[in-house]
């Protein structure tokens, strides 16, 4: 069992294969670290740093800033939804 543990942790920042998110990158923003997975219209921001009970508003702001930094696109206002671990959002890359 313990031999599989590192493999399970490595999968935490990976997008689901059916999401179609072809690009990945990392960034830090608003005191948090994020793994960003995206395509031209959608993005996922996974918070990767350990923080005890972070506030959703701080995590969301950080995820939006990190996503815009990594992708070079603008996050469509009001589309960032999720929780303190994973947020999904729409991108405007036009």
C-alpha positions in Angstrom: 0.0 0.0 0.0 2.7 2.5 1.0 4.4 2.0 -2.4 1.4 3.5 -4.1 1.2 6.6 -1.9 3.8 8.7 -4.0 1.9 7.7 -7.2 -1.4 8.9 -5.7 0.1 12.2 -4.6 1.6 12.8 -8.0 -1.9 12.6 -9.6 -3.4 15.4 -7.4 -2.5 18.2 -9.8 -3.5 16.4 -13.0 -6.7 17.2 -14.9 -9.2 14.5 -15.6 -8.4 13.1 -19.1 -12.0 13.7 -20.2 -11.7 17.5 -19.4 -9.7 18.2 -22.5 -7.3 20.5 -20.7 -4.1 20.2 -22.7 -1.8 22.8 -21.1 -0.4 23.0 -17.5 1.6 25.4 -15.5 2.2 26.6 -11.9 2.0 30.0 -10.2 1.8 31.6 -6.8 -0.7 34.3 -6.0 -2.4 35.8 -2.9 -0.3 33.6 -0.6 -1.2 30.3 -2.2 0.4 28.0 -4.8 -1.6 26.6 -7.7 -1.3 24.1 -10.5 -3.2 25.4 -13.5 -4.6 23.2 -16.3 -6.3 24.8 -19.2 -7.3 25.0 -22.9 -8.6 28.0 -24.9 -11.9 28.2 -23.1 -11.7 26.6 -19.7 -9.3 26.3 -16.8 -8.9 24.4 -13.5 -6.8 25.8 -10.6 -5.7 23.3 -8.0 -4.4 24.8 -4.8 -1.2 22.8 -3.9 0.1 24.4 -0.7 -1.0 23.1 2.7 -3.0 25.7 4.7 -5.3 25.0 7.6 -8.9 26.1 6.7 -8.1 28.8 4.1 -10.9 31.3 3.2 -12.7 30.7 -0.1 -12.6 34.3 -1.1 -8.7 34.5 -0.7 -8.3 31.2 -2.5 -10.6 32.3 -5.4 -8.8 35.6 -5.8 -5.5 33.8 -5.9 -6.7 31.2 -8.3 -7.9 33.9 -10.7 -4.7 35.8 -10.6 -2.6 32.7 -11.0 -4.7 31.5 -13.9 -4.4 34.8 -15.7 -0.7 34.9 -15.1 -0.1 31.3 -16.4 -2.5 31.3 -19.4 -2.2 34.9 -20.6 -6.0 35.0 -20.8 -8.6 36.8 -18.8 -10.9 34.9 -16.4 -14.5 35.7 -17.3 -16.0 37.5 -14.3 -18.4 35.3 -12.2 -17.2 32.0 -13.6 -14.8 30.9 -11.0 -16.6 28.2 -9.0 -15.4 25.4 -6.7 -14.0 25.0 -3.3 -10.7 25.7 -1.5 -8.9 22.8 -3.3 -10.1 23.1 -6.9 -11.7 25.9 -8.9 -13.0 25.8 -12.5 -13.4 28.9 -14.6 -14.0 30.1 -18.1 -11.3 32.0 -20.1 -11.5 34.9 -22.5 -8.4 34.5 -24.7 -9.6 36.8 -27.5 
